[in-house]
Amino acid sequence: MVFAVFLGMCSYLAVSKKVTTAVGLGAAVIFVLGVTVPLNWLLDKYLLQDGALVWLGPEYADYDLSFLSFILFIATIATMVQLVEIVVEKFSPSLYNSLGIFLPLIAVNCAILGGSLFMQTRDIPNIGLALNYGISSGIGWFLAILAIAAIREKIRYSNVPAPLRGLGITFIITGLMGIGFQSFGGMLTGDNEPPEETQSTTAETQKEKEIKKEIEEDEKAISYNEALNK
């Protein structure tokens, strides 16, 4: 999600100075996405979509509450983030202190809201796939912040030009990583298949070749018969 659509960049850049901190925040993001995406799928399926309230009775079939999507999605995310904050503060005070303000800011992290909005726009058919999508998106974000944190720890000992130290070189590395990951998009989505127009054009060309071959054979047969008659 970070390298494809560049969501969640604020915490990705701010909390990626150490691997330990990045692991803690990444685990929190996985949990929040894994819980909020299926919950928001239920809200969208049985409350927000056009005609979703038909289970209450046929008189509610014309109701469309999709304009409440942002409000309800953010409310669900804020509730889960508050729960994560309480758990982390209880069981790992050191991690809670190192994350600082960025732990409660997960509630307004665009990657978290983006997971629910992408789930909604892609019309995921069941809650199992919604759960899978949420956890997978969280794991992707976790791997991204873990990778940049490991690189930033190593790059401290490198001879980086002064104007690029800090966020400058981090932006450059992130852009290069994004290019590298997006280059595999065609391999994963099957975009390497030829378009239908090319296939139809190839079929037409093949037919033309067969027709020309038949005409040449007919011409040869006619010339041979004329030679025999002479």
Secondary structure, DSSP 8 states (H G I E B T S, - for coil): -HHHH--SHHHHHHS-SSHHHHHHHHHHHHHHHHHHHHHHHHHIIIIISTTGGGGG-GGGTT---GGGHHHHHHHHHHHHHHHHHHHHHHH-HHHHHHHGGGTGGGGG-HHHHHHHHHHHHTT--SHHHHHHHHHHHHHHHHHHHHHHHHHHHHHTTS---GGGTTHHHHHHHHHHHHHHHHTTHHHHHTTTS--HHHHHHHHHHHHHHHHHHHHHHHHHHHHHHHHHH-
